[in-house]
Amino acid sequence: IETTGMADPAPVAQTFFVDERTTAFARLDGIVTLIDAKHIERALDQEKAEGAENEAVEQVAFADRLLLNKTDLVKPEDLDRVEKRLKSIN
């Protein structure tokens, strides 16, 4: 199942555990999050209203695997910083 853009992964994953129709034919094996190396820091830094979750942080934290794309668009030192930051979240 692919969710385009910024989506909270928890409700999608929960479907695999609580919806009997879904659990009858499918199982959740893992969550892969595709990350735009050029723009992820802006998304991670985005301020949210009190009580609202930052979807980018949620997606990174919830993932079993992180797939970093657009790495050719950032400087090596910026990519190192992004990778360290992602590892600190997940």
PyMOL Python script that loads the backbone (N, CA, C, O; Angstrom):
from pymol import cmd

cmd.read_pdbstr("""\
ATOM      1  N   ILE A   1       0.859  -1.169   0.000  1.00  0.00           N
ATOM      2  CA  ILE A   1       0.000   0.000   0.000  1.00  0.00           C
ATOM      3  C   ILE A   1       0.897   1.221   0.000  1.00  0.00           C
ATOM      4  O   ILE A   1       1.810   1.328   0.818  1.00  0.00           O
ATOM      5  N   GLU A   2       0.646   2.116  -0.889  1.00  0.00           N
ATOM      6  CA  GLU A   2       1.431   3.329  -0.993  1.00  0.00           C
ATOM      7  C   GLU A   2       0.553   4.504  -0.607  1.00  0.00           C
ATOM      8  O   GLU A   2      -0.573   4.638  -1.085  1.00  0.00           O
ATOM      9  N   THR A   3       1.080   5.354   0.263  1.00  0.00           N
ATOM     10  CA  THR A   3       0.371   6.588   0.595  1.00  0.00           C
ATOM     11  C   THR A   3       1.200   7.742   0.059  1.00  0.00           C
ATOM     12  O   THR A   3       2.353   7.916   0.452  1.00  0.00           O
ATOM     13  N   THR A   4       0.632   8.516  -0.817  1.00  0.00           N
ATOM     14  CA  THR A   4       1.353   9.599  -1.463  1.00  0.00           C
ATOM     15  C   THR A   4       1.484  10.796  -0.530  1.00  0.00           C
ATOM     16  O   THR A   4       0.542  11.175   0.167  1.00  0.00           O
ATOM     17  N   GLY A   5       2.670  11.375  -0.540  1.00  0.00           N
ATOM     18  CA  GLY A   5       2.884  12.594   0.224  1.00  0.00           C
ATOM     19  C   GLY A   5       3.028  12.339   1.710  1.00  0.00           C
ATOM     20  O   GLY A   5       3.499  11.285   2.137  1.00  0.00           O
ATOM     21  N   MET A   6       2.622  13.306   2.474  1.00  0.00           N
ATOM     22  CA  MET A   6       2.786  13.262   3.918  1.00  0.00           C
ATOM     23  C   MET A   6       1.539  12.663   4.557  1.00  0.00           C
ATOM     24  O   MET A   6       0.487  13.299   4.617  1.00  0.00           O
ATOM     25  N   ALA A   7       1.672  11.451   5.022  1.00  0.00           N
ATOM     26  CA  ALA A   7       0.551  10.773   5.669  1.00  0.00           C
ATOM     27  C   ALA A   7       1.035  10.153   6.970  1.00  0.00           C
ATOM     28  O   ALA A   7       2.162   9.663   7.051  1.00  0.00           O
ATOM     29  N   ASP A   8       0.194  10.174   7.973  1.00  0.00           N
ATOM     30  CA  ASP A   8       0.508   9.515   9.235  1.00  0.00           C
ATOM     31  C   ASP A   8       0.433   8.013   8.995  1.00  0.00           C
ATOM     32  O   ASP A   8      -0.633   7.506   8.648  1.00  0.00           O
ATOM     33  N   PRO A   9       1.532   7.289   9.170  1.00  0.00           N
ATOM     34  CA  PRO A   9       1.522   5.854   8.861  1.00  0.00           C
ATOM     35  C   PRO A   9       0.769   5.001   9.881  1.00  0.00           C
ATOM     36  O   PRO A   9       0.385   3.876   9.561  1.00  0.00           O
ATOM     37  N   ALA A  10       0.551   5.489  11.070  1.00  0.00           N
ATOM     38  CA  ALA A  10      -0.064   4.678  12.123  1.00  0.00           C
ATOM     39  C   ALA A  10      -1.464   4.176  11.752  1.00  0.00           C
ATOM     40  O   ALA A  10      -1.721   2.981  11.899  1.00  0.00           O
ATOM     41  N   PRO A  11      -2.377   5.024  11.282  1.00  0.00           N
ATOM     42  CA  PRO A  11      -3.708   4.512  10.940  1.00  0.00           C
ATOM     43  C   PRO A  11      -3.680   3.481   9.810  1.00  0.00           C
ATOM     44  O   PRO A  11      -4.464   2.532   9.815  1.00  0.00           O
ATOM     45  N   VAL A  12      -2.788   3.664   8.855  1.00  0.00           N
ATOM     46  CA  VAL A  12      -2.673   2.704   7.757  1.00  0.00           C
ATOM     47  C   VAL A  12      -2.194   1.366   8.307  1.00  0.00           C
ATOM     48  O   VAL A  12      -2.765   0.323   7.987  1.00  0.00           O
ATOM     49  N   ALA A  13      -1.161   1.389   9.124  1.00  0.00           N
ATOM     50  CA  ALA A  13      -0.634   0.154   9.709  1.00  0.00           C
ATOM     51  C   ALA A  13      -1.664  -0.506  10.619  1.00  0.00           C
ATOM     52  O   ALA A  13      -1.782  -1.732  10.637  1.00  0.00           O
ATOM     53  N   GLN A  14      -2.388   0.277  11.354  1.00  0.00           N
ATOM     54  CA  GLN A  14      -3.389  -0.258  12.285  1.00  0.00           C
ATOM     55  C   GLN A  14      -4.447  -1.076  11.558  1.00  0.00           C
ATOM     56  O   GLN A  14      -4.977  -2.040  12.110  1.00  0.00           O
ATOM     57  N   THR A  15      -4.755  -0.699  10.333  1.00  0.00           N
ATOM     58  CA  THR A  15      -5.746  -1.427   9.536  1.00  0.00           C
ATOM     59  C   THR A  15      -5.395  -2.906   9.431  1.00  0.00           C
ATOM     60  O   THR A  15      -6.282  -3.760   9.410  1.00  0.00           O
ATOM     61  N   PHE A  16      -4.094  -3.207   9.364  1.00  0.00           N
ATOM     62  CA  PHE A  16      -3.659  -4.590   9.213  1.00  0.00           C
ATOM     63  C   PHE A  16      -3.844  -5.416  10.488  1.00  0.00           C
ATOM     64  O   PHE A  16      -3.729  -6.642  10.454  1.00  0.00           O
ATOM     65  N   PHE A  17      -4.124  -4.766  11.586  1.00  0.00           N
ATOM     66  CA  PHE A  17      -4.271  -5.480  12.848  1.00  0.00           C
ATOM     67  C   PHE A  17      -5.705  -5.492  13.380  1.00  0.00           C
ATOM     68  O   PHE A  17      -6.066  -6.376  14.158  1.00  0.00           O
ATOM     69  N   VAL A  18      -6.511  -4.536  12.975  1.00  0.00           N
ATOM     70  CA  VAL A  18      -7.852  -4.431  13.558  1.00  0.00           C
ATOM     71  C   VAL A  18      -8.998  -4.709  12.588  1.00  0.00           C
ATOM     72  O   VAL A  18     -10.106  -5.028  13.019  1.00  0.00           O
ATOM     73  N   ASP A  19      -8.748  -4.592  11.299  1.00  0.00           N
ATOM     74  CA  ASP A  19      -9.802  -4.814  10.322  1.00  0.00           C
ATOM     75  C   ASP A  19      -9.801  -6.286   9.909  1.00  0.00           C
ATOM     76  O   ASP A  19      -8.863  -6.753   9.263  1.00  0.00           O
ATOM     77  N   GLU A  20     -10.842  -7.004  10.281  1.00  0.00           N
ATOM     78  CA  GLU A  20     -10.900  -8.447  10.030  1.00  0.00           C
ATOM     79  C   GLU A  20     -10.854  -8.791   8.542  1.00  0.00           C
ATOM     80  O   GLU A  20     -10.253  -9.792   8.151  1.00  0.00           O
ATOM     81  N   ARG A  21     -11.481  -7.971   7.726  1.00  0.00           N
ATOM     82  CA  ARG A  21     -11.452  -8.246   6.281  1.00  0.00           C
ATOM     83  C   ARG A  21     -10.030  -8.141   5.741  1.00  0.00           C
ATOM     84  O   ARG A  21      -9.627  -8.933   4.889  1.00  0.00           O
ATOM     85  N   THR A  22      -9.278  -7.175   6.228  1.00  0.00           N
ATOM     86  CA  THR A  22      -7.902  -7.005   5.767  1.00  0.00           C
ATOM     87  C   THR A  22      -7.012  -8.121   6.301  1.00  0.00           C
ATOM     88  O   THR A  22      -6.214  -8.684   5.552  1.00  0.00           O
ATOM     89  N   THR A  23      -7.137  -8.443   7.569  1.00  0.00           N
ATOM     90  CA  THR A  23      -6.275  -9.479   8.150  1.00  0.00           C
ATOM     91  C   THR A  23      -6.555 -10.855   7.557  1.00  0.00           C
ATOM     92  O   THR A  23      -5.716 -11.749   7.667  1.00  0.00           O
ATOM     93  N   ALA A  24      -7.701 -11.043   6.938  1.00  0.00           N
ATOM     94  CA  ALA A  24      -8.039 -12.330   6.326  1.00  0.00           C
ATOM     95  C   ALA A  24      -7.216 -12.596   5.062  1.00  0.00           C
ATOM     96  O   ALA A  24      -7.001 -13.752   4.697  1.00  0.00           O
ATOM     97  N   PHE A  25      -6.755 -11.533   4.395  1.00  0.00           N
ATOM     98  CA  PHE A  25      -6.038 -11.758   3.137  1.00  0.00           C
ATOM     99  C   PHE A  25      -4.685 -11.053   3.042  1.00  0.00           C
ATOM    100  O   PHE A  25      -3.963 -11.251   2.065  1.00  0.00           O
ATOM    101  N   ALA A  26      -4.328 -10.244   4.022  1.00  0.00           N
ATOM    102  CA  ALA A  26      -3.073  -9.500   3.928  1.00  0.00           C
ATOM    103  C   ALA A  26      -2.430  -9.355   5.305  1.00  0.00           C
ATOM    104  O   ALA A  26      -3.099  -9.412   6.337  1.00  0.00           O
ATOM    105  N   ARG A  27      -1.129  -9.169   5.287  1.00  0.00           N
ATOM    106  CA  ARG A  27      -0.418  -8.901   6.537  1.00  0.00           C
ATOM    107  C   ARG A  27       0.603  -7.795   6.291  1.00  0.00           C
ATOM    108  O   ARG A  27       1.107  -7.629   5.180  1.00  0.00           O
ATOM    109  N   LEU A  28       0.888  -7.068   7.314  1.00  0.00           N
ATOM    110  CA  LEU A  28       1.879  -6.006   7.224  1.00  0.00           C
ATOM    111  C   LEU A  28       3.252  -6.606   7.479  1.00  0.00           C
ATOM    112  O   LEU A  28       3.516  -7.140   8.557  1.00  0.00           O
ATOM    113  N   ASP A  29       4.115  -6.516   6.491  1.00  0.00           N
ATOM    114  CA  ASP A  29       5.452  -7.087   6.610  1.00  0.00           C
ATOM    115  C   ASP A  29       6.473  -6.016   6.988  1.00  0.00           C
ATOM    116  O   ASP A  29       7.499  -6.327   7.594  1.00  0.00           O
ATOM    117  N   GLY A  30       6.209  -4.788   6.643  1.00  0.00           N
ATOM    118  CA  GLY A  30       7.129  -3.707   6.962  1.00  0.00           C
ATOM    119  C   GLY A  30       6.648  -2.395   6.379  1.00  0.00           C
ATOM    120  O   GLY A  30       5.750  -2.349   5.538  1.00  0.00           O
ATOM    121  N   ILE A  31       7.277  -1.331   6.853  1.00  0.00           N
ATOM    122  CA  ILE A  31       6.943   0.008   6.373  1.00  0.00           C
ATOM    123  C   ILE A  31       8.213   0.633   5.813  1.00  0.00           C
ATOM    124  O   ILE A  31       9.215   0.772   6.514  1.00  0.00           O
ATOM    125  N   VAL A  32       8.154   1.006   4.543  1.00  0.00           N
ATOM    126  CA  VAL A  32       9.268   1.646   3.856  1.00  0.00           C
ATOM    127  C   VAL A  32       8.892   3.100   3.626  1.00  0.00           C
ATOM    128  O   VAL A  32       7.820   3.400   3.100  1.00  0.00           O
ATOM    129  N   THR A  33       9.780   3.996   4.024  1.00  0.00           N
ATOM    130  CA  THR A  33       9.530   5.422   3.825  1.00  0.00           C
ATOM    131  C   THR A  33      10.554   5.970   2.835  1.00  0.00           C
ATOM    132  O   THR A  33      11.761   5.855   3.045  1.00  0.00           O
ATOM    133  N   LEU A  34      10.055   6.567   1.756  1.00  0.00           N
ATOM    134  CA  LEU A  34      10.892   7.198   0.740  1.00  0.00           C
ATOM    135  C   LEU A  34      11.128   8.639   1.166  1.00  0.00           C
ATOM    136  O   LEU A  34      10.182   9.381   1.432  1.00  0.00           O
ATOM    137  N   ILE A  35      12.399   9.031   1.228  1.00  0.00           N
ATOM    138  CA  ILE A  35      12.751  10.350   1.748  1.00  0.00           C
ATOM    139  C   ILE A  35      13.500  11.151   0.689  1.00  0.00           C
ATOM    140  O   ILE A  35      14.467  10.675   0.094  1.00  0.00           O
ATOM    141  N   ASP A  36      13.041  12.359   0.472  1.00  0.00           N
ATOM    142  CA  ASP A  36      13.655  13.304  -0.454  1.00  0.00           C
ATOM    143  C   ASP A  36      14.818  13.982   0.273  1.00  0.00           C
ATOM    144  O   ASP A  36      14.600  14.829   1.139  1.00  0.00           O
ATOM    145  N   ALA A  37      16.044  13.613  -0.076  1.00  0.00           N
ATOM    146  CA  ALA A  37      17.226  14.121   0.626  1.00  0.00           C
ATOM    147  C   ALA A  37      17.354  15.644   0.537  1.00  0.00           C
ATOM    148  O   ALA A  37      17.880  16.281   1.450  1.00  0.00           O
ATOM    149  N   LYS A  38      16.882  16.210  -0.541  1.00  0.00           N
ATOM    150  CA  LYS A  38      17.016  17.657  -0.725  1.00  0.00           C
ATOM    151  C   LYS A  38      16.055  18.463   0.143  1.00  0.00           C
ATOM    152  O   LYS A  38      16.380  19.579   0.548  1.00  0.00           O
ATOM    153  N   HIS A  39      14.865  17.906   0.436  1.00  0.00           N
ATOM    154  CA  HIS A  39      13.842  18.690   1.121  1.00  0.00           C
ATOM    155  C   HIS A  39      13.441  18.166   2.500  1.00  0.00           C
ATOM    156  O   HIS A  39      12.594  18.775   3.153  1.00  0.00           O
ATOM    157  N   ILE A  40      14.011  17.075   2.954  1.00  0.00           N
ATOM    158  CA  ILE A  40      13.561  16.464   4.207  1.00  0.00           C
ATOM    159  C   ILE A  40      13.788  17.361   5.416  1.00  0.00           C
ATOM    160  O   ILE A  40      12.955  17.387   6.322  1.00  0.00           O
ATOM    161  N   GLU A  41      14.877  18.082   5.450  1.00  0.00           N
ATOM    162  CA  GLU A  41      15.124  18.907   6.639  1.00  0.00           C
ATOM    163  C   GLU A  41      14.056  19.980   6.808  1.00  0.00           C
ATOM    164  O   GLU A  41      13.642  20.275   7.930  1.00  0.00           O
ATOM    165  N   ARG A  42      13.615  20.554   5.715  1.00  0.00           N
ATOM    166  CA  ARG A  42      12.541  21.561   5.793  1.00  0.00           C
ATOM    167  C   ARG A  42      11.277  20.921   6.369  1.00  0.00           C
ATOM    168  O   ARG A  42      10.595  21.522   7.200  1.00  0.00           O
ATOM    169  N   ALA A  43      10.970  19.714   5.929  1.00  0.00           N
ATOM    170  CA  ALA A  43       9.774  19.021   6.430  1.00  0.00           C
ATOM    171  C   ALA A  43       9.925  18.650   7.900  1.00  0.00           C
ATOM    172  O   ALA A  43       8.970  18.770   8.668  1.00  0.00           O
ATOM    173  N   LEU A  44      11.112  18.202   8.300  1.00  0.00           N
ATOM    174  CA  LEU A  44      11.339  17.839   9.700  1.00  0.00           C
ATOM    175  C   LEU A  44      11.267  19.051  10.621  1.00  0.00           C
ATOM    176  O   LEU A  44      10.866  18.938  11.779  1.00  0.00           O
ATOM    177  N   ASP A  45      11.657  20.208  10.101  1.00  0.00           N
ATOM    178  CA  ASP A  45      11.682  21.434  10.903  1.00  0.00           C
ATOM    179  C   ASP A  45      10.355  22.183  10.918  1.00  0.00           C
ATOM    180  O   ASP A  45      10.204  23.162  11.650  1.00  0.00           O
ATOM    181  N   GLN A  46       9.401  21.736  10.123  1.00  0.00           N
ATOM    182  CA  GLN A  46       8.128  22.443  10.008  1.00  0.00           C
ATOM    183  C   GLN A  46       7.420  22.505  11.362  1.00  0.00           C
ATOM    184  O   GLN A  46       7.214  21.484  12.018  1.00  0.00           O
ATOM    185  N   GLU A  47       7.054  23.713  11.763  1.00  0.00           N
ATOM    186  CA  GLU A  47       6.351  23.938  13.019  1.00  0.00           C
ATOM    187  C   GLU A  47       4.891  23.530  12.857  1.00  0.00           C
ATOM    188  O   GLU A  47       4.258  23.844  11.849  1.00  0.00           O
ATOM    189  N   LYS A  48       4.371  22.839  13.841  1.00  0.00           N
ATOM    190  CA  LYS A  48       2.970  22.411  13.821  1.00  0.00           C
ATOM    191  C   LYS A  48       2.247  23.043  15.004  1.00  0.00           C
ATOM    192  O   LYS A  48       2.863  23.427  15.998  1.00  0.00           O
ATOM    193  N   ALA A  49       0.952  23.140  14.875  1.00  0.00           N
ATOM    194  CA  ALA A  49       0.134  23.666  15.965  1.00  0.00           C
ATOM    195  C   ALA A  49       0.253  22.738  17.168  1.00  0.00           C
ATOM    196  O   ALA A  49       0.552  21.553  17.027  1.00  0.00           O
ATOM    197  N   GLU A  50       0.017  23.291  18.344  1.00  0.00           N
ATOM    198  CA  GLU A  50       0.093  22.494  19.569  1.00  0.00           C
ATOM    199  C   GLU A  50      -0.837  21.285  19.467  1.00  0.00           C
ATOM    200  O   GLU A  50      -2.014  21.417  19.130  1.00  0.00           O
ATOM    201  N   GLY A  51      -0.297  20.127  19.760  1.00  0.00           N
ATOM    202  CA  GLY A  51      -1.068  18.897  19.706  1.00  0.00           C
ATOM    203  C   GLY A  51      -1.030  18.205  18.347  1.00  0.00           C
ATOM    204  O   GLY A  51      -1.430  17.046  18.233  1.00  0.00           O
ATOM    205  N   ALA A  52      -0.555  18.900  17.319  1.00  0.00           N
ATOM    206  CA  ALA A  52      -0.459  18.316  15.977  1.00  0.00           C
ATOM    207  C   ALA A  52       0.908  17.666  15.814  1.00  0.00           C
ATOM    208  O   ALA A  52       1.913  18.166  16.321  1.00  0.00           O
ATOM    209  N   GLU A  53       0.930  16.554  15.106  1.00  0.00           N
ATOM    210  CA  GLU A  53       2.174  15.830  14.882  1.00  0.00           C
ATOM    211  C   GLU A  53       2.819  16.275  13.573  1.00  0.00           C
ATOM    212  O   GLU A  53       2.131  16.622  12.612  1.00  0.00           O
ATOM    213  N   ASN A  54       4.130  16.259  13.551  1.00  0.00           N
ATOM    214  CA  ASN A  54       4.865  16.511  12.320  1.00  0.00           C
ATOM    215  C   ASN A  54       4.887  15.200  11.542  1.00  0.00           C
ATOM    216  O   ASN A  54       5.521  14.236  11.970  1.00  0.00           O
ATOM    217  N   GLU A  55       4.200  15.158  10.402  1.00  0.00           N
ATOM    218  CA  GLU A  55       4.061  13.922   9.631  1.00  0.00           C
ATOM    219  C   GLU A  55       5.404  13.384   9.167  1.00  0.00           C
ATOM    220  O   GLU A  55       5.603  12.170   9.130  1.00  0.00           O
ATOM    221  N   ALA A  56       6.328  14.269   8.812  1.00  0.00           N
ATOM    222  CA  ALA A  56       7.643  13.817   8.353  1.00  0.00           C
ATOM    223  C   ALA A  56       8.370  13.070   9.466  1.00  0.00           C
ATOM    224  O   ALA A  56       8.954  12.013   9.228  1.00  0.00           O
ATOM    225  N   VAL A  57       8.336  13.609  10.664  1.00  0.00           N
ATOM    226  CA  VAL A  57       8.970  12.947  11.811  1.00  0.00           C
ATOM    227  C   VAL A  57       8.290  11.616  12.081  1.00  0.00           C
ATOM    228  O   VAL A  57       8.962  10.615  12.332  1.00  0.00           O
ATOM    229  N   GLU A  58       6.961  11.596  12.030  1.00  0.00           N
ATOM    230  CA  GLU A  58       6.206  10.362  12.262  1.00  0.00           C
ATOM    231  C   GLU A  58       6.582   9.289  11.238  1.00  0.00           C
ATOM    232  O   GLU A  58       6.784   8.129  11.597  1.00  0.00           O
ATOM    233  N   GLN A  59       6.675   9.673   9.979  1.00  0.00           N
ATOM    234  CA  GLN A  59       7.010   8.705   8.939  1.00  0.00           C
ATOM    235  C   GLN A  59       8.402   8.130   9.131  1.00  0.00           C
ATOM    236  O   GLN A  59       8.608   6.926   8.980  1.00  0.00           O
ATOM    237  N   VAL A  60       9.349   8.981   9.462  1.00  0.00           N
ATOM    238  CA  VAL A  60      10.723   8.511   9.678  1.00  0.00           C
ATOM    239  C   VAL A  60      10.776   7.600  10.903  1.00  0.00           C
ATOM    240  O   VAL A  60      11.401   6.540  10.862  1.00  0.00           O
ATOM    241  N   ALA A  61      10.137   8.000  11.965  1.00  0.00           N
ATOM    242  CA  ALA A  61      10.172   7.221  13.208  1.00  0.00           C
ATOM    243  C   ALA A  61       9.476   5.872  13.062  1.00  0.00           C
ATOM    244  O   ALA A  61       9.901   4.891  13.674  1.00  0.00           O
ATOM    245  N   PHE A  62       8.429   5.810  12.273  1.00  0.00           N
ATOM    246  CA  PHE A  62       7.592   4.616  12.154  1.00  0.00           C
ATOM    247  C   PHE A  62       8.168   3.575  11.187  1.00  0.00           C
ATOM    248  O   PHE A  62       7.784   2.407  11.235  1.00  0.00           O
ATOM    249  N   ALA A  63       9.086   3.995  10.313  1.00  0.00           N
ATOM    250  CA  ALA A  63       9.568   3.142   9.221  1.00  0.00           C
ATOM    251  C   ALA A  63      10.452   1.999   9.703  1.00  0.00           C
ATOM    252  O   ALA A  63      11.211   2.124  10.664  1.00  0.00           O
ATOM    253  N   ASP A  64      10.321   0.881   8.996  1.00  0.00           N
ATOM    254  CA  ASP A  64      11.251  -0.230   9.182  1.00  0.00           C
ATOM    255  C   ASP A  64      12.474  -0.038   8.292  1.00  0.00           C
ATOM    256  O   ASP A  64      13.575  -0.471   8.630  1.00  0.00           O
ATOM    257  N   ARG A  65      12.270   0.610   7.166  1.00  0.00           N
ATOM    258  CA  ARG A  65      13.342   0.906   6.219  1.00  0.00           C
ATOM    259  C   ARG A  65      13.170   2.336   5.720  1.00  0.00           C
ATOM    260  O   ARG A  65      12.054   2.789   5.466  1.00  0.00           O
ATOM    261  N   LEU A  66      14.291   3.037   5.585  1.00  0.00           N
ATOM    262  CA  LEU A  66      14.299   4.378   5.017  1.00  0.00           C
ATOM    263  C   LEU A  66      15.023   4.315   3.682  1.00  0.00           C
ATOM    264  O   LEU A  66      16.135   3.794   3.603  1.00  0.00           O
ATOM    265  N   LEU A  67      14.408   4.835   2.644  1.00  0.00           N
ATOM    266  CA  LEU A  67      15.002   4.871   1.316  1.00  0.00           C
ATOM    267  C   LEU A  67      15.212   6.331   0.951  1.00  0.00           C
ATOM    268  O   LEU A  67      14.255   7.082   0.768  1.00  0.00           O
ATOM    269  N   LEU A  68      16.469   6.720   0.847  1.00  0.00           N
ATOM    270  CA  LEU A  68      16.836   8.111   0.607  1.00  0.00           C
ATOM    271  C   LEU A  68      17.044   8.326  -0.889  1.00  0.00           C
ATOM    272  O   LEU A  68      17.908   7.693  -1.496  1.00  0.00           O
ATOM    273  N   ASN A  69      16.249   9.224  -1.484  1.00  0.00           N
ATOM    274  CA  ASN A  69      16.424   9.520  -2.905  1.00  0.00           C
ATOM    275  C   ASN A  69      16.853  10.970  -3.091  1.00  0.00           C
ATOM    276  O   ASN A  69      16.919  11.741  -2.134  1.00  0.00           O
ATOM    277  N   LYS A  70      17.142  11.326  -4.332  1.00  0.00           N
ATOM    278  CA  LYS A  70      17.623  12.661  -4.710  1.00  0.00           C
ATOM    279  C   LYS A  70      18.939  13.002  -4.012  1.00  0.00           C
ATOM    280  O   LYS A  70      19.236  14.173  -3.773  1.00  0.00           O
ATOM    281  N   THR A  71      19.713  11.987  -3.690  1.00  0.00           N
ATOM    282  CA  THR A  71      20.996  12.211  -3.017  1.00  0.00           C
ATOM    283  C   THR A  71      21.991  12.928  -3.931  1.00  0.00           C
ATOM    284  O   THR A  71      22.940  13.551  -3.455  1.00  0.00           O
ATOM    285  N   ASP A  72      21.770  12.838  -5.236  1.00  0.00           N
ATOM    286  CA  ASP A  72      22.641  13.523  -6.185  1.00  0.00           C
ATOM    287  C   ASP A  72      22.420  15.034  -6.193  1.00  0.00           C
ATOM    288  O   ASP A  72      23.200  15.772  -6.795  1.00  0.00           O
ATOM    289  N   LEU A  73      21.376  15.488  -5.536  1.00  0.00           N
ATOM    290  CA  LEU A  73      21.045  16.918  -5.527  1.00  0.00           C
ATOM    291  C   LEU A  73      21.572  17.652  -4.299  1.00  0.00           C
ATOM    292  O   LEU A  73      21.361  18.857  -4.157  1.00  0.00           O
ATOM    293  N   VAL A  74      22.255  16.935  -3.413  1.00  0.00           N
ATOM    294  CA  VAL A  74      22.778  17.573  -2.197  1.00  0.00           C
ATOM    295  C   VAL A  74      24.284  17.346  -2.097  1.00  0.00           C
ATOM    296  O   VAL A  74      24.823  16.371  -2.620  1.00  0.00           O
ATOM    297  N   LYS A  75      24.935  18.264  -1.418  1.00  0.00           N
ATOM    298  CA  LYS A  75      26.374  18.148  -1.192  1.00  0.00           C
ATOM    299  C   LYS A  75      26.635  16.996  -0.224  1.00  0.00           C
ATOM    300  O   LYS A  75      25.789  16.681   0.612  1.00  0.00           O
ATOM    301  N   PRO A  76      27.810  16.368  -0.337  1.00  0.00           N
ATOM    302  CA  PRO A  76      28.133  15.251   0.556  1.00  0.00           C
ATOM    303  C   PRO A  76      28.006  15.600   2.040  1.00  0.00           C
ATOM    304  O   PRO A  76      27.529  14.781   2.825  1.00  0.00           O
ATOM    305  N   GLU A  77      28.419  16.786   2.427  1.00  0.00           N
ATOM    306  CA  GLU A  77      28.321  17.169   3.840  1.00  0.00           C
ATOM    307  C   GLU A  77      26.865  17.343   4.280  1.00  0.00           C
ATOM    308  O   GLU A  77      26.520  17.065   5.428  1.00  0.00           O
ATOM    309  N   ASP A  78      26.015  17.806   3.358  1.00  0.00           N
ATOM    310  CA  ASP A  78      24.591  17.928   3.669  1.00  0.00           C
ATOM    311  C   ASP A  78      23.951  16.549   3.782  1.00  0.00           C
ATOM    312  O   ASP A  78      23.110  16.318   4.650  1.00  0.00           O
ATOM    313  N   LEU A  79      24.350  15.639   2.909  1.00  0.00           N
ATOM    314  CA  LEU A  79      23.832  14.275   2.962  1.00  0.00           C
ATOM    315  C   LEU A  79      24.235  13.599   4.270  1.00  0.00           C
ATOM    316  O   LEU A  79      23.429  12.892   4.876  1.00  0.00           O
ATOM    317  N   ASP A  80      25.477  13.811   4.708  1.00  0.00           N
ATOM    318  CA  ASP A  80      25.927  13.261   5.994  1.00  0.00           C
ATOM    319  C   ASP A  80      25.063  13.783   7.136  1.00  0.00           C
ATOM    320  O   ASP A  80      24.669  13.020   8.018  1.00  0.00           O
ATOM    321  N   ARG A  81      24.768  15.082   7.121  1.00  0.00           N
ATOM    322  CA  ARG A  81      23.950  15.685   8.168  1.00  0.00           C
ATOM    323  C   ARG A  81      22.540  15.099   8.159  1.00  0.00           C
ATOM    324  O   ARG A  81      21.987  14.780   9.212  1.00  0.00           O
ATOM    325  N   VAL A  82      21.961  14.959   6.966  1.00  0.00           N
ATOM    326  CA  VAL A  82      20.613  14.394   6.825  1.00  0.00           C
ATOM    327  C   VAL A  82      20.596  12.965   7.350  1.00  0.00           C
ATOM    328  O   VAL A  82      19.699  12.598   8.109  1.00  0.00           O
ATOM    329  N   GLU A  83      21.570  12.156   6.958  1.00  0.00           N
ATOM    330  CA  GLU A  83      21.612  10.761   7.405  1.00  0.00           C
ATOM    331  C   GLU A  83      21.723  10.664   8.923  1.00  0.00           C
ATOM    332  O   GLU A  83      21.053   9.837   9.541  1.00  0.00           O
ATOM    333  N   LYS A  84      22.557  11.496   9.524  1.00  0.00           N
ATOM    334  CA  LYS A  84      22.688  11.495  10.980  1.00  0.00           C
ATOM    335  C   LYS A  84      21.383  11.887  11.652  1.00  0.00           C
ATOM    336  O   LYS A  84      20.981  11.303  12.658  1.00  0.00           O
ATOM    337  N   ARG A  85      20.739  12.874  11.085  1.00  0.00           N
ATOM    338  CA  ARG A  85      19.474  13.327  11.666  1.00  0.00           C
ATOM    339  C   ARG A  85      18.403  12.236  11.570  1.00  0.00           C
ATOM    340  O   ARG A  85      17.665  12.003  12.527  1.00  0.00           O
ATOM    341  N   LEU A  86      18.322  11.577  10.430  1.00  0.00           N
ATOM    342  CA  LEU A  86      17.350  10.507  10.266  1.00  0.00           C
ATOM    343  C   LEU A  86      17.632   9.355  11.235  1.00  0.00           C
ATOM    344  O   LEU A  86      16.710   8.783  11.816  1.00  0.00           O
ATOM    345  N   LYS A  87      18.892   9.027  11.399  1.00  0.00           N
ATOM    346  CA  LYS A  87      19.264   7.961  12.338  1.00  0.00           C
ATOM    347  C   LYS A  87      18.903   8.334  13.780  1.00  0.00           C
ATOM    348  O   LYS A  87      18.586   7.459  14.586  1.00  0.00           O
ATOM    349  N   SER A  88      18.950   9.611  14.100  1.00  0.00           N
ATOM    350  CA  SER A  88      18.597  10.028  15.463  1.00  0.00           C
ATOM    351  C   SER A  88      17.093   9.904  15.721  1.00  0.00           C
ATOM    352  O   SER A  88      16.662   9.785  16.869  1.00  0.00           O
ATOM    353  N   ILE A  89      16.302   9.932  14.651  1.00  0.00           N
ATOM    354  CA  ILE A  89      14.853   9.793  14.784  1.00  0.00           C
ATOM    355  C   ILE A  89      14.454   8.321  14.744  1.00  0.00           C
ATOM    356  O   ILE A  89      13.546   7.898  15.459  1.00  0.00           O
ATOM    357  N   ASN A  90      15.136   7.545  13.903  1.00  0.00           N
ATOM    358  CA  ASN A  90      14.793   6.130  13.743  1.00  0.00           C
ATOM    359  C   ASN A  90      16.032   5.307  14.057  1.00  0.00           C
ATOM    360  O   ASN A  90      15.990   4.079  13.990  1.00  0.00           O
TER     361      ASN A  90
END
""", "prot")
cmd.dss("prot")
cmd.show_as("cartoon", "prot")
cmd.util.cbc("prot")
cmd.orient("prot")
